[in-house]
């Protein structure tokens, strides 16, 4: 969950990665066998070391029992220069033949998990890689692993070359909170921006709720733009989804409204700048204050104040940057993905002139 206080906010233990709803023994619902993945994108951890994988091409969420349940009180420092080359070597190929799609940290063991495409395009092979003892990398074998799958109905079309790129937006982000997997993406409905709440252990997935927002920098309402990243949170004790869209509205949805078939209108509480795509976001606490860290395609890493989020009025008119205040973290450059590692550090995938590095960085 994303990758959550007194007064208006709940304690950080409510963050998606450390949800108190983790039910003991939930991994027992999984069955051993080959885990079928057509793609591996967004990742999120649930109870008992269970890793949820967003499979956009397969229009499904797959739960994997990692067996990684040995607790670590504190995360070990991670500094892997040339992580793309190291992953490629593990897979028997070269760095230009892989794509690193997402990272997640197991909140129990503090080990990092990486979703990878071996190859480019729709025929690429999905792979899950994790950090192991001594800073080594290892593949998570999918050939005989306890797993479960839930198929998503009414996802955006995905057959044929012209639709393959659209299908990758069937799942744009996932999180786990309060016994449910929250899934953002596009459906095939008229209002295609979609949020689903899927109960775990899996039985089936409903059609989800259609999400409508007012986009200040575009000057109008939108129903077909996908949420790019989100996190689950509490505002005034109420469960919400805090979502970020391209160009870059920050929007609050009440979790209680996300019922199958509902058309929900989010409350836009910030416009963080046009010409930008948000990539990841998570909440943290520092020096007694609450913040949200969000990395972006073209506007750097934003440190957003999470104080009194309920006090910001809904944005309903054309506007540029306004609403919830933020500062750009100038020390964090080239961040392609960033997730919470522990109470004081984050784990970042960093683009360099030589490739990509994976390293732990202090929370700003």
N, C-alpha and C positions, 0 to 999 in steps of 0.2 A: 500499500500500500502501500501508497505510496505514500519508491520508494516513497505521534502527532502530538488545566492551567487554572489557575485560579481565575475567578470572575468569568471572563468570556470564553476561555479555552480549557480543554481537558489536559491532563498530564501527558507528558511525552510518551508514556506507555501505550497510549492509544494510537500511535503511529502504525501504519499498516504493517511494517516489518516486525512489530513487536506487539501485535494485537493480543489483548487478554482473552480473546475468544478462542484461542488455540485449544482444541479439544484433545485431551490425551487419547491416544490410540486411534486417531483418525486415519493414520496410514494403514490400519488393518482393513480398510474398505477397498484397498487397491489389490489387484490381482497380478500375479507374476506372468510375464510373457513379453513379447516384443512390443515396444512402444512405437506406434506408427506415427511419424511426423512427415508432413510434406514441406514444412518450413518451420523455423525456430526464430521467433522475434522477441517480443517483450517477455520479461521474467518477473515472477513475484513468489515470495515464500509464504507458505501457510504453516499449519501445525506439524510437529514431529519431523521436521526436516523435509517436508513435502514441497517440491518445486513445481509451480504452475508455469507452463509454457504456452505462449500465444502462437497458434499455428494458423496464420491468416489464409494461406493457400488451402489448407484443410478445413477452414471454417470451424475451428474447434479449439477448446482449451484442454491441454493434456496435463494431468497430475503425475509427477514422478516421485517415487520414494527414493531419495538420495542415500538413505541410510547414514546420513551425516549428522549424528545427534550427540556427539561428545561436546559438552559445553566448554566454551572458552570465555573466561571472565573479561578478557581484554583482547582486542584484535592485534595480531602481529603486524608490524609495519610491512607494507607491500611496495616494492620498487622493482618493476620488471621492465627494463628498457627493451624496446623492440618486441613488445608482446605480440604484434602481428606476425613477425617472423618466427617467434617461438611456437605460436599456435599452428602456423603453416607447417613448420617442421614436424610437429607432433602428428599432423594429418598427412604427411608425405607429399607436400606441395610447396608452393612459394607464396609469399605475402600478397602478390598481386592477384592470386587466384582465390582469396578468401575475403569475406566481409564479416566484421564483428558487428553484431546487430544490437546487443544489449548486455548489461551486466547486472548482477544482483548479489547481495551478501546474505548468507545464511545467518539469521540472528542468533542461532544456537552456537555454531562452531566458529563463526566469523570468516569462514572460507568464502572466496569469491567464485561465482559461476558466470560463465560467458556463453551467450548463444552466438553461433557462428554459421555462416553459409560457406560450404566448401564448393567453390565454383561461383559463377555469376549467372543471374537470371532464374527463371522458374524451374530449371532442372538442377539447381544447386542442391547439394546434400546437406540437410540440417544436422548440426553437431552441438553437443553441450560439453564444454570444457570447464574444469575447475582447478583452483589452486590447491596444492597438497602440501604436506609437511616438507620443510626445507626450501620453500619457494618454488617447488616444481609444479608442472602442469600435468594433468591427466584427463583422459576422456571419460565421461560418464557413459558407460555402455548402455545402449538402448535395446540390446538383443534379448536380454532376460532380466527385466526389472519390474518391480511392482508398479503398476500404472493404472490410470483410468482416463477416459476421454468423455467429454461432453460436446456434442455438436451444436453449433449455433444456427438457429433457423434464420431465414430472411436476411442473410448477409448480402452485401453488394456482389454483383455478378463477378465470376472469376474464370469463365471458360473462354478460350481464344486469346490470341496474342494481345489484342487491343484492350482486353479486360484484365489482364494479369496485373498491371500496375494498380488498377482500381482495387483489385482484390487484396492487395497488401494493406489497404486501409480498412479491411474488415475488422482488424484488431489493431488499434493504435496504442493502447496502453492497458495494463491490468494491475489490480491490487487485490489484497485479501484483508478483510476486516469483518468482525462480528459473524464469523461462520459463513461468509459469502465471498465469492470471487466477483469483483467489480470489473466490468469490461467496457471499454470505450471503443467506438469504431463507426463504420458506415453500414447501414442496412440497405435493402432494396426498396424501401418504402418512400413515399413522396417526401416526407420529412426524414431525410436519411441519417442525420446525426443521431447516434444511438448510445444509450447507457443501459447496461444489463446488470442485474444482481442475481448471481447463480449460487444456489445453496451447495455447500460442500459438507459431507460426501455427495458426489454427483448423483442426480437422478435424471434430470433433463434441464434444458435451458429454454426460457421463455423468449418471446419476441423482443423484450426490452422496451424502454421508454424513448420517445422521440424528443430530442433536445433542441430548444429554440433560444437564441441569444440576441441581444442588441450589440452590434459591433460598431463602436464609436468611430474608429478610423475609416470604416466603410460607410458609415452614416445610415445604417439600416438594420433590420432584423434578418437573421440568417438561420436556416434550418438544415443546410446541406454541407456545412463545413465541419469536418471531424475534429473532435477534441484531440490534441496532440500529446498532451501529458496531463496527469491529474494526481491528486492525493486525497485520501480520506481524512477527515478532520472533525473537530467539534467546535461549534460556535454557540456560545450561550448554552452549553450542554446538549445541543442538538447535532446529530450526525449529519454531515454534509459531504459532498464531493466538491473539491476546489479544483477547477479545470482551467487549462490554458489552451488557447487556440492560436493559429497562425495570425500574425499581425497586430498585437498580441493581447487580446482581451483576457482578463482574469475573471472567472465566473463562478458563482456559488449555486449549487443545486442541493435542495433538501433530499437526503437519502430516502425519507419516507414517501416522497413523491415518485420515486423511480419504480413504478409498478408497470407490469407488462401492458402495452397498448396506450399508456398515458402519453399525452403531449405536455411536456414540462417546459416552463419558461425560466431560464436561469437569471440570476441577478448579477449583472456586470458591475464589479466593484473597482476595476482598474483597467486602464489602457496603457500598456507598457511599451508601445512603439511599433510602428509599421515596418514592413520589409523584413520580418523576422519569424523564425519558427522555433517555438519552445521545445526542448528536448527531454528534460527530466526535472522533477521537483520533489523536495521532501522538506519536512519540518524539523527544527532542532531548537535547543535552548542554549543560550550562552550568557553568562553573567546575570542570570535571573530573568532575561528577556527572551521572548519567543520570536523566531524568524523562520522564513521559508527561503530555501536556496533553489534557484532555478537557472539552469544553463540554457543557452540559446544558440541558434545557428549564426546570427550576425550581431547580437547585442551583448555578447559576453555572458558572464555569470552574475546574476542579480541576487543581492541579499535584500529580501523583502520583509518589512516589518509586519509581524502577525498580531500586533496589539490592536484590540478593539475592532476587529474586522467587521463586526455587526454595525459599527457606526458610520460606515461609508454608504452614501446614498447610491441608488441604482443609476447607472449611466444610461440615459435615454435620448441623448442628442449627439449629433456629430461632434467629435472631439479628437484631440491628439493625446499626448501622454498626460494622464491624470489619475486621480484615485489613490489607492494604497501606495505609500512612498517606498522607494527602493534606492539602493546604491549599487554601482557596478564594482565588482571585486577585481581590481586591476591586477592583482597578483595571480589570478587564475586565468590563463590564456590557453587557447586551443583545446578547450574541454569539449569532447564529443559526447561523453556520458559521465554522469556523476550520481552516486548513491550514498546513503548513509553507511558508514562503516562501524562506528561506535559513538559514544557520547561526545567525543572530541575531534573525530576525524571523519573524512569522507573518502570514498574510493573513486578515482577519476581515470577515465580513458582519455589520454592526451595526444593530440595530433602534433607531430614534430616534423622537421624537414626530412628526417630519416625514416619516418613511419609512425608507429603508435606506441606509447608507453602506458603501463598500468601502474598507478602509484597512489599511496595514501597521502592526503593533504589535510592540514589543520583546518577545522571549521572556522570561517572568518568571523 
